[in-house]
Amino acid sequence: MHDIVNGPIVSLRADAGACLLIGEGPQADALHADLISQGVICRRETNVEEVDVAGCGLVLAVDSDPQRNRQTLTRARDQGIALRYGPDCPELSTVDLPAVQPLGPARVAIVHDDELVRDDLQLRVRAGLPWRYGSLLDWYGQVRAESDDPVFLRQALSGPTAENLLAGRAIDPEAALADIRRQHADASGEVYLIGAGPGDPDLLTQRAVRLLRTADVVLYDRLVAPAILSLLPAQCQRINVGKQKDRHPVPQDEINVLLRDLAQQGRRVARLKGGDPFIFGRGGEELDRLLEWGIPFQVVPGITAASGCAAYAGIPLTHRDYAQSCIFVTGHRRQGGMDVDFPALVRPGQTVVCYMGLHTLGPLCAGMREHGMDPDMPAALVEQGTTERQRVVVGTISDLPERVAALDVHAPTLLIVGEVVRLRDRLAWFEGRADGDGFPGKDPTPS
Ligand SMILES: C[S@@+](CC[C@H](N)C(=O)[O-])C[C@H]1O[C@@H](n2cnc3c(N)ncnc32)[C@H](O)[C@@H]1O
């Protein structure tokens, strides 16, 4: 890393072409030393009035006088020089000098005109990467000379040798390559059943993020927020198998077969489901089939909508003074009727969380009243919980359906009923923005 006093951190490739550095002052001095050491500078000029920029690939105008920088850049532009840079004249610059974080043979370039932001981003990039990642990339280069098969190469990046390198241990490259060849010969795929949480990507577990990064292909549901998909590696194949209410773009049987076939091709298959895969997620059913077919799998829990929405709405699901138990139910209709055990919902000292209950909000609230729940029992509907579009509609089991009907509410939504809803008055801490990121557009099939 070439740290430049009061300026960008520059790392230009030695073959960047003739580079002309114009100006004087601490930034120009530091760049001068840096570019000379890299062998990319052609000359330095301090008298801007007489500078000839012809034939230069890159003009760096870093004078301490912004007016002189402007003159230089204007002259470079008039002479058709494609690349020029002036920290004080962004509108005249056509090239950014990024802060560069070297990682062995790779370099992470960070572009922003504010030095503090560059530093902050650089620290975050550094903190998010294993310290010896550069050594891993050096080793990867050797493996790439052997094969361009992605499965083979992936083993180099994430297998035992990779772990040894990241831990700073010495490796025997020949033995390690032989290991990879052997692993590749009997490579079998695997399915990762991963809970994507309720929407906010920061709520993914570390294990989920790690496995998603290594996945060759991902099958995802409708309730996986777009922000989460943006974390997938670019080369990872994405298959949307999202179901909508009463409409199954990819039938469950086909999803099961797809999981099997992809894993049997030796691929790492991430099966990504909203919330937690074992809570109203049919995760157990999919694993049953994989078990029958002898496909290995792992399960990564996710934060279920109840926990995520309650936390972001400021509604503790249990509280010593208000609720000593909590029940999760679904308000989904089955063959036209609702399959709800109302007597179990109206027990005192209990919070009721209802998934898939937007469409049946009226009958659900009416059913609880008819089975003896206090008509003034507080209730909240959390729309697109934990996302930037979160909205919480609060009322009682008597008036909530009417309040919700008056608003343009979009799925997914979660109903929370119980005395604990009152705590939101004091504990609410997160509100979304109408224009923020959430689940896509208007959902024609509210649940
Ligand atoms: C098929 S269930 C899947 C539940 C998921 N496995 C979980 O653990 O959260 C879908 C229902 O979860 C609830 N849900 C999921 N994400 C939500 C969110 N971000 N905000 C509100 N409700 C959500 C809604 O009730 C939605 O209809």
The ligand as a Gaussian input file, in Angstrom:
#p B3LYP/6-31G(d) Opt

LIG

0 1
 C      -44.453000     -19.082000       4.009000
 S      -44.208000     -18.125000       5.449000
 C      -42.487000     -18.311000       5.625000
 C      -42.028000     -17.967000       6.997000
 C      -40.521000     -18.001000       7.125000
 N      -40.030000     -19.348000       6.965000
 C      -40.065000     -17.442000       8.461000
 O      -39.502000     -18.170000       9.275000
 O      -40.249000     -16.238000       8.666000
 C      -44.389000     -16.504000       4.821000
 C      -44.937000     -15.547000       5.840000
 O      -43.939000     -15.094000       6.713000
 C      -44.231000     -13.781000       7.146000
 N      -43.113000     -12.912000       6.785000
 C      -41.963000     -13.254000       6.223000
 N      -41.138000     -12.214000       6.088000
 C      -41.798000     -11.162000       6.588000
 C      -41.482000      -9.785000       6.734000
 N      -40.304000      -9.278000       6.348000
 N      -42.402000      -8.960000       7.278000
 C      -43.591000      -9.450000       7.679000
 N      -43.942000     -10.739000       7.569000
 C      -43.054000     -11.583000       7.045000
 C      -45.494000     -13.365000       6.415000
 O      -46.578000     -13.633000       7.255000
 C      -45.479000     -14.274000       5.226000
 O      -46.773000     -14.435000       4.691000

